[in-house]
Each structure stands twice: as C-alpha cells, then as structure tokens.
Amino acid sequence: MTAPSIVTAEDRHWWFAARTQALLGILDRWLPPAVAGRRVLDVGCGAGNMFHHLARYGAVQGLDNNPRPLAIARQRGYNVQEGLATSMPFADGQFDLVAALDVVEHVPDDTAVLRECWRVCRPGGFCIITTPAFQWLWGHNDEINGHQRRYARAELRHKLEGVGFQARRLTYNNFAIFPLAAALIVVRRRAAKEPTLAAPTTDDEAYQVEMEPAPPLLNAVLGAVGGAEARLLRWIDVPVGTSLIALAQKPAF
C-alpha cells in the first residue's frame, strides 16, 4: 500500500518530522508496509496530519472529539468520524494498528483510552502511542494544549500492561536535544516568558495548537539531528528525552 503523495506544513517542522521518522522506523520493524486489507485507526486524528504516513500500514480511519479539525480532515478527503477516545464507536478487534499520538495526556481517564485501544485492536495487532515525558518538564506548551499530565517510561508501561497489552518498545524521544530543551522549559517557566502561539482556546480561527516556529537554519539543523536519532531509535531505546514512544501488542490469544 502506497501512502498518498502529500506534504503538510507540519511535515516541514523539525519536531513533527523527527517524531514521524522515529515512529515509522519503529513500526516498520514490527509491521511491514504494503499488506492488503490491513486497517489503521488514528485516535485523536485532528486534521489528519498523520494520515498520509499511517497509510503505509493500511486503510486509515480517523477519530476525534473536536469537529473543527475534523472539517479540515474531510476537506483533505480523509475518512474520519467524531467520537470519544474513551468510548469509541467501533466494534471489538477491528484494527490491525491503533495509533494514539499525543492523545492520552489530554484525557482525565487515560486508562479508559488505553482500554478502548485494546478493545478495538485485533488479537495480535499493535498500538503505538506518543506522550510528553517527565512531569517536572511541565510548561506553557502543556497548558495551552490542555494536557493533564506527562509520563515516565515505567508509568506508561504499567498502564499499557494493566489493560492487557504487551510492551514491545518503550523509548524516550528527542534524546539529543534533551539537555537544551529541558533547560529552555525551566528557564521560560521561571522567567514567565513564553512564546505566543495560536490555540483553539484563544483563537477562533485555530483548529489546533500552533507549533512553535524555528528559523529555517535552526529548523534544518534540528531536523537533521532528529533524523539521525530516528535511525538510532529504530534499533535501540534511549534513557531520556522530552517525549515517549511506546509500541504495544495485543496478545494473539
């Protein structure tokens, strides 16, 4: 199965591009592309920014509780549905891959989301999750995104295994930039000086939180660093980072 030929504005941003490369590198080792009949669910799909990437693994169905970004996803021609991640409108065992990318940190009852991901995943299927890492890194970005929490690796593993998944990979991401990124978050928090970013809670025209812009040269450098790290994450886990990537599998029997 070939992904649609599309490049979004997010694809050009170093953070999104690096996360995508890391996700695809991990997924490709466990879920080879181009298998006919495979189904993928993108939980919290928003405007469908990951659809063209997830399409390499199967036909993508999107789910989100916010009609504003879903309108953009439909304009892009994507198959999306409005609904709650804690009570998904799908039958048991429908999807070969369930993706919840930067989703569970938004929901008060994150266990309910993970339980639903397990339910709609077919036996032997996979769930891939990304979350922000380390509660002590809480900052302005968490506030404007409406986060409930950040996660440590052991905590996320415990919650995944608690609903029945088997953790196959659990690694931090953005390891190389972690010292600088962590320092920047702490300095900004203490100085009470944060970038002004468009967000649905403050801007009627915004359907998602704006990604913090980076000058072209810095964006290119950070993108290259992120790409190199993504190639490393294909094979090994790293001990710290600003975010987490988890790949879990539902037992076949």
C-alpha positions as CSV (number, residue, x, y, z in Angstrom):
1,M,0.0,0.0,0.0
2,T,1.4,3.4,-1.0
3,A,0.9,6.4,1.1
4,P,-0.7,9.4,-0.7
5,S,1.7,12.0,-2.1
6,I,1.1,14.9,0.3
7,V,3.3,17.1,2.4
8,T,1.7,19.2,5.3
9,A,3.0,22.3,7.0
10,E,3.7,20.1,10.0
11,D,5.9,17.8,7.9
12,R,8.3,20.7,7.4
13,H,8.6,21.4,11.1
14,W,11.6,19.7,12.7
15,W,9.7,18.3,15.8
16,F,6.9,16.8,13.8
17,A,9.3,15.4,11.1
18,A,11.6,13.9,13.7
19,R,8.7,12.3,15.5
20,T,7.3,10.9,12.3
21,Q,10.6,9.4,11.2
22,A,11.1,7.8,14.7
23,L,7.5,6.3,14.6
24,L,7.9,4.9,11.1
25,G,11.3,3.4,11.9
26,I,9.9,1.6,14.9
27,L,6.7,0.5,13.2
28,D,8.5,-0.8,10.1
29,R,10.4,-3.4,12.1
30,W,7.1,-4.9,13.6
31,L,4.5,-4.1,11.0
32,P,5.9,-4.3,7.4
33,P,4.1,-2.0,5.0
34,A,2.1,-2.9,1.9
35,V,-0.2,-5.7,3.3
36,A,-3.7,-5.6,1.7
37,G,-6.7,-5.5,3.9
38,R,-5.0,-4.0,6.9
39,R,-6.9,-1.4,8.9
40,V,-5.4,1.5,10.9
41,L,-7.2,3.7,13.5
42,D,-5.8,7.2,14.2
43,V,-7.3,8.1,17.6
44,G,-7.3,11.9,18.1
45,C,-6.6,12.4,14.5
46,G,-7.3,16.1,14.4
47,A,-7.0,17.5,10.9
48,G,-5.4,14.2,9.7
49,N,-1.8,15.4,9.8
50,M,-0.6,11.8,10.2
51,F,-2.9,10.1,7.7
52,H,-0.5,10.1,4.8
53,H,2.2,8.5,7.0
54,L,0.0,5.9,8.6
55,A,-1.5,4.9,5.2
56,R,1.7,3.0,4.6
57,Y,0.4,0.4,7.0
58,G,-3.3,0.1,5.9
59,A,-6.5,2.0,5.2
60,V,-6.8,4.7,7.8
61,Q,-9.9,5.6,9.9
62,G,-9.7,8.7,12.0
63,L,-11.5,9.6,15.2
64,D,-11.6,12.9,17.1
65,N,-14.0,14.6,19.5
66,N,-13.4,18.1,18.0
67,P,-15.5,18.9,14.9
68,R,-13.2,21.9,13.9
69,P,-10.1,19.9,12.8
70,L,-12.3,17.1,11.5
71,A,-13.7,19.6,9.0
72,I,-10.2,20.1,7.7
73,A,-9.6,16.4,7.6
74,R,-12.7,15.9,5.5
75,Q,-11.6,18.6,3.1
76,R,-8.4,16.6,2.6
77,G,-10.6,13.6,1.7
78,Y,-9.9,11.6,4.8
79,N,-12.2,9.0,6.4
80,V,-12.9,10.5,9.8
81,Q,-15.6,10.2,12.5
82,E,-16.5,12.3,15.5
83,G,-16.4,10.4,18.8
84,L,-14.7,9.9,22.2
85,A,-11.5,8.1,22.7
86,T,-12.9,6.7,26.0
87,S,-15.9,5.2,24.2
88,M,-15.0,4.5,20.6
89,P,-17.8,3.9,18.1
90,F,-16.2,0.7,16.7
91,A,-16.7,-3.0,17.2
92,D,-14.1,-5.1,19.0
93,G,-11.0,-6.2,17.2
94,Q,-11.5,-4.0,14.1
95,F,-8.0,-2.6,13.6
96,D,-4.5,-4.0,12.9
97,L,-2.8,-0.8,14.2
98,V,-4.2,1.7,16.7
99,A,-2.3,5.0,16.9
100,A,-2.8,7.4,19.7
101,L,-0.3,10.1,19.0
102,D,-0.1,12.7,21.7
103,V,-3.6,11.9,22.9
104,V,-3.7,10.1,26.3
105,E,-2.1,13.1,28.1
106,H,-5.2,15.2,27.2
107,V,-7.7,12.8,28.8
108,P,-8.5,12.7,32.6
109,D,-9.1,9.0,32.4
110,D,-6.1,7.8,30.4
111,T,-6.7,4.2,31.4
112,A,-10.1,4.3,29.7
113,V,-8.5,5.4,26.5
114,L,-5.9,2.6,26.6
115,R,-8.6,0.1,27.4
116,E,-10.6,1.2,24.4
117,C,-7.4,1.0,22.2
118,W,-7.0,-2.6,23.4
119,R,-10.7,-3.4,22.7
120,V,-10.7,-2.2,19.1
121,C,-7.3,-3.7,18.3
122,R,-7.4,-7.1,16.7
123,P,-5.7,-10.0,18.5
124,G,-2.0,-9.9,17.5
125,G,-2.4,-6.2,16.4
126,F,-0.4,-3.3,17.6
127,C,-0.9,0.1,19.3
128,I,1.6,2.9,19.0
129,I,1.5,5.8,21.5
130,T,3.4,9.0,21.9
131,T,3.2,11.2,25.0
132,P,5.2,14.1,26.6
133,A,7.8,12.9,29.1
134,F,8.6,13.8,32.7
135,Q,6.2,15.7,34.9
136,W,9.0,18.0,36.0
137,L,9.1,19.4,32.4
138,W,5.6,20.7,32.7
139,G,5.4,24.1,30.9
140,H,3.4,26.5,28.9
141,N,3.1,24.1,26.0
142,D,1.3,21.7,28.3
143,E,-1.0,24.4,29.4
144,I,-2.1,25.6,26.0
145,N,-2.5,22.1,24.8
146,G,-4.8,21.2,27.7
147,H,-2.6,18.4,29.0
148,Q,-3.5,16.5,32.2
149,R,0.0,15.0,32.8
150,R,3.3,14.0,31.4
151,Y,4.7,10.4,31.7
152,A,7.7,8.5,32.8
153,R,8.5,5.2,30.9
154,A,7.8,2.9,33.8
155,E,4.4,4.6,34.4
156,L,3.3,4.2,30.7
157,R,4.5,0.6,30.6
158,H,2.5,-0.1,33.8
159,K,-0.7,1.4,32.3
160,L,-0.3,-0.4,28.9
161,E,0.3,-3.8,30.6
162,G,-2.6,-3.1,33.0
163,V,-5.1,-3.1,30.2
164,G,-3.7,-6.2,28.6
165,F,-1.1,-5.0,26.1
166,Q,2.4,-6.4,25.9
167,A,5.0,-3.7,25.6
168,R,7.3,-4.3,22.7
169,R,9.2,-1.0,22.6
170,L,9.2,1.9,25.0
171,T,11.7,4.6,24.4
172,Y,12.2,8.3,25.1
173,N,12.5,10.6,22.1
174,N,14.4,13.8,21.5
175,F,17.3,12.4,23.4
176,A,20.0,14.5,21.7
177,I,18.3,17.9,22.4
178,F,17.1,16.9,25.8
179,P,19.5,19.0,27.9
180,L,18.9,22.2,25.9
181,A,15.1,21.6,25.6
182,A,14.8,20.9,29.3
183,A,16.8,23.9,30.2
184,L,14.7,26.1,27.9
185,I,11.5,24.9,29.5
186,V,12.8,25.5,33.0
187,V,14.2,29.0,32.2
188,R,11.0,30.0,30.5
189,R,8.9,28.8,33.4
190,R,10.9,30.7,35.9
191,A,11.0,33.9,33.8
192,A,7.3,33.6,33.0
193,K,8.1,34.4,29.3
194,E,6.5,32.1,26.8
195,P,6.0,32.3,23.0
196,T,2.6,33.4,21.8
197,L,1.1,30.6,19.9
198,A,-2.4,30.3,18.3
199,A,-4.6,27.8,20.0
200,P,-8.3,26.8,19.8
201,T,-8.9,28.1,23.3
202,T,-7.7,31.6,22.5
203,D,-8.1,31.9,18.7
204,D,-11.4,31.3,16.9
205,E,-9.6,30.6,13.6
206,A,-7.2,28.0,15.1
207,Y,-8.3,24.3,14.8
208,Q,-5.1,23.1,16.5
209,V,-2.3,24.5,18.6
210,E,0.3,26.2,16.5
211,M,3.8,24.6,16.5
212,E,6.5,26.9,17.8
213,P,8.3,28.2,14.7
214,A,12.0,27.9,14.2
215,P,14.2,29.9,11.9
216,P,15.0,28.0,8.7
217,L,18.6,27.2,9.6
218,L,17.8,26.1,13.1
219,N,14.8,24.1,11.8
220,A,17.2,22.3,9.3
221,V,19.8,21.6,12.0
222,L,17.2,20.2,14.5
223,G,15.6,18.2,11.7
224,A,18.9,16.6,10.8
225,V,19.6,15.8,14.5
226,G,16.1,14.4,14.8
227,G,16.5,12.3,11.7
228,A,19.8,10.8,12.9
229,E,18.2,10.0,16.3
230,A,15.2,8.4,14.5
231,R,17.6,6.0,12.7
232,L,19.1,5.1,16.1
233,L,15.6,4.6,17.7
234,R,14.8,2.0,15.0
235,W,17.1,-0.3,16.9
236,I,17.7,0.9,20.4
237,D,15.9,2.6,23.3
238,V,17.3,5.8,24.8
239,P,17.2,6.7,28.5
240,V,15.8,10.2,28.5
241,G,14.0,12.6,26.2
242,T,11.2,15.2,26.1
243,S,8.7,12.7,24.8
244,L,7.9,8.9,24.9
245,I,7.2,6.4,22.1
246,A,5.5,3.1,23.1
247,L,4.7,0.2,20.8
248,A,2.5,-2.4,22.4
249,Q,0.9,-5.6,21.1
250,K,-2.4,-7.2,21.9
251,P,-1.8,-10.9,22.6
252,A,-3.0,-13.2,19.8
253,F,-4.9,-15.5,22.1
